[in-house]
């Protein structure tokens, strides 16, 4: 019986590649969210980046460069310019798109990808770790609903921002208190 080691993942890093690689984490790890935004789920590979914080009283995380911290995510391949535009709008003013170096989880390659980094590095509301499995269990369905509303808003002449859509979706009916994490 012979065993063969799996072949390493090979990802094109050619600068002439017309599509983009995007490192995603947090809610964008859920195929359901990516499908609502893009109408498809691009091919992806597990990857690691340094630095992750969760945001107090939000159901989505943020990353900032932090020594000795790692973010597990995935690199989406073949993200088109219109899809990047959707991500820019979805991430809103709270995040900045940046090029970062990520390592594929199998260790086969380090590559440059775009990602969204929290724009306020001194935000006092950043804290601790963010748990995807817990979020998926307790918040995915609501977040799919919010994301679906966001995509419908994009079709309007004057769409709401993702933050405004988020806040209106997570506000209790008849009140003004957002439904936030405990």
Residue pairs with C-beta under 8 A, 6 or more apart in sequence:
6 106
8 106
8 107
8 108
8 109
9 45
9 104
9 106
9 108
9 109
10 108
10 109
11 21
11 45
11 75
11 77
11 104
11 109
11 111
13 109
13 111
13 112
19 77
19 78
19 79
19 80
20 78
20 79
20 80
20 81
20 84
20 113
20 114
21 75
21 76
21 77
21 79
21 111
21 112
21 113
21 114
22 75
22 76
22 79
22 84
22 87
22 113
22 114
22 115
23 47
23 49
23 73
23 74
23 75
23 76
23 100
23 102
23 113
23 114
23 115
24 34
24 44
24 73
24 74
24 75
24 76
24 115
25 49
25 52
25 61
25 63
25 71
25 72
25 73
25 115
26 60
26 61
26 73
26 130
26 132
26 135
27 33
27 59
27 60
27 61
27 135
27 143
27 147
28 34
28 73
29 73
29 74
29 132
30 136
30 140
30 143
30 144
31 41
32 140
32 144
33 140
33 143
33 144
33 147
34 40
34 41
34 42
34 76
35 41
36 144
36 147
36 148
36 151
37 83
37 86
37 87
37 90
37 147
37 151
38 79
38 83
38 86
42 76
42 77
42 78
42 79
43 76
43 77
43 78
44 74
44 75
44 76
44 77
45 74
45 75
45 77
45 104
45 105
45 106
46 72
46 73
46 74
46 104
46 105
46 106
47 72
47 73
47 74
47 75
47 102
47 103
47 104
47 105
47 113
48 70
48 71
48 72
48 73
48 102
48 103
48 105
49 63
49 70
49 71
49 73
49 100
49 102
49 103
49 115
50 65
50 66
50 67
50 69
50 70
50 71
51 63
51 64
51 65
51 66
51 69
51 70
51 71
52 61
52 62
52 63
52 66
52 69
52 70
52 71
52 129
52 130
53 61
53 62
53 63
53 64
53 66
53 118
53 126
53 127
53 128
53 129
53 130
54 61
54 62
54 126
54 127
54 128
54 129
54 130
55 61
55 62
55 118
55 123
55 125
55 126
55 127
56 125
56 126
56 127
56 181
57 125
57 178
57 180
57 181
58 125
58 180
58 181
59 135
59 139
59 142
59 143
59 170
59 180
59 181
60 143
61 130
62 94
62 95
62 117
62 118
62 123
62 126
63 71
63 115
63 116
63 117
63 118
64 117
64 118
64 121
64 126
65 117
72 105
73 102
73 115
75 102
75 104
75 111
75 113
79 87
79 114
84 97
84 114
86 154
87 97
87 116
88 97
89 154
89 161
89 162
90 147
90 150
90 162
91 97
91 116
91 162
92 161
92 162
92 163
93 119
93 161
93 163
94 118
94 119
94 120
94 163
95 116
95 117
95 118
95 119
96 116
96 117
96 119
97 114
97 115
97 116
98 114
98 115
98 116
98 117
99 112
99 113
99 114
100 112
100 113
100 114
100 115
100 117
101 110
101 111
101 112
102 110
102 111
102 112
102 113
102 115
103 109
103 110
104 110
104 111
118 126
135 143
142 169
142 170
142 179
145 169
146 165
146 166
146 169
146 170
149 165
149 169
150 160
150 162
150 165
150 166
153 159
153 160
153 165
160 168
167 178
170 178
170 179
170 180
171 177
171 178
171 179
172 178
172 179
